[in-house]
């Protein structure tokens, strides 16, 4: 049967439980153990799909169309394993399921209570992941911190879990903060002691402590926490701040996290193979990288490529987490430094695009919802088109590119999206027909993995090197086919569409060095060792001194020299 690891957090939120869970998953996979990672979120929302990005950050979308916490993106990127809706559970979905069962009479007249009905439903969700994929280890991260009122049913459920499946099949890891107090000139273990005391008061004794800190824990501090928290010294793990999240698995391996976890779960100790991950980190810091691709790059150790992200949620960078990580994956692969320029689309509306976008190497306009800042995004796209700056539009970014084309090239009066101006005479972006009568906003968009057929002799095809691709979607509005012929007649190319040709998925401008926009979200499928082809191609164009492509109507020959490789950047060891 599967083994179960539960990861809790203490002292403060945003302490890094998700990265610890993902890192442990990476370490176990490096030992040829299969892993699935589950997130239990204590908020009452059924899923984060209707939550503001300022509240929650990015909404990550799985292949089967679940709108989930951004931590599932870390799980996928670190373990290179696709998650599903089974891997994301909220308290809202638990209560909804229990109430539905009560309405059907499944409880046969019993009084429905938190214990056992809510806790049993929580445990069933964990078992469901184990039954579905039958992994060697199921890692479950509990959102929030110990002591939160909302988290109590989850903590009670995982307390019962060890009794249900057996002591040797369950492991508790507690992630806590060990702060450095500058005035005292020392690190303090008291917050950890109190956090563990709170955890023990509800019946959970942590087996491993992962201590978040800004410097290495001394042996004396480890021994002190071991004594007060009743955890072996070897199971007190330092997790100090890292320059990159991709360093964390290597740091935790050095600290012995996986070794301790396997020992406590009575599992075979296997030799890890972290060579590819170490190569990844080496590339990130340009440490002895003879294999780094340097073509069209001035210097693999000194070049810094500046990419502007023009968005409406830039006050919280986590709102665009997968976009940023996809850019980092491409930067690592090419061997240059990524310098992000965060640009508020609302500021662009006030002061103009040139003020904020001059001298950038590339521009990305990511997804979003609502009319606020839309004209700023459109202005940024126009600036990119006119100044020949490499451009990548994602979801709403594609829709804004269509609006910019309609207004400035096709000269369509008051062209807009019906989402932002229902009365526009030229709704170049319109509601999907199947969305016309939808009332509930949560979970009703076009969500998840869909096929897209590419046209040959296009930038999209040269990038992907295959005719049919599969990408993840999250949108309710689409390109209006009433304007399709006009788009083509005025110089744009529809390089990707749904297999039946009905839905426009990718547009590009052949006369531009690199101008491509997608209705889907390619960032969700990028991996550290295999950057997404579109991001790799975009970043390569941004780092080049010359045009990467010119697939114009003049039939310029496309040679092998200007086709970006789309294979895995880190080859098998």
Secondary structure by P-SEA (a helix, b strand, c coil): cbbbbbbbbcccccccaaaaaaaaaaaaaaacccbbbbbbbccccccccccccccccccccccccccccaaaaaaaaaacccccccccccaaaaaaaaaaaaaaccccccccccccaaaaaaaaaaaaaaaaccccbbbbbbccccccccaaaaaaaaaacccccccccbbbbbbbbbccccccccccaaaaaaaaaaaaaaccccccccccccccccaaaaaaaaaaacccccccccccccccccaaaaaaaaaaaaaaaaaaaccccccccaaaaaaaaaaaacccccccccccccccccbbbbbbbbcccccccccaaaaaaaaaaaaaaabbbbbbbbbcaaaaaacccccccccccbbbbbbbbcccaaaaaaaaaaaaaaaccbbbbccaaaaaaaaaaaccccccccccccccccccccccccccccccccccccccccccbbbbbbbcccaaaaaaccccccccccccccccccaaaaaaaacccccccccccccccccccccccbbbbbccccccccccccccaaaaaaaaaaacccccccccccccccccccccccccccccc
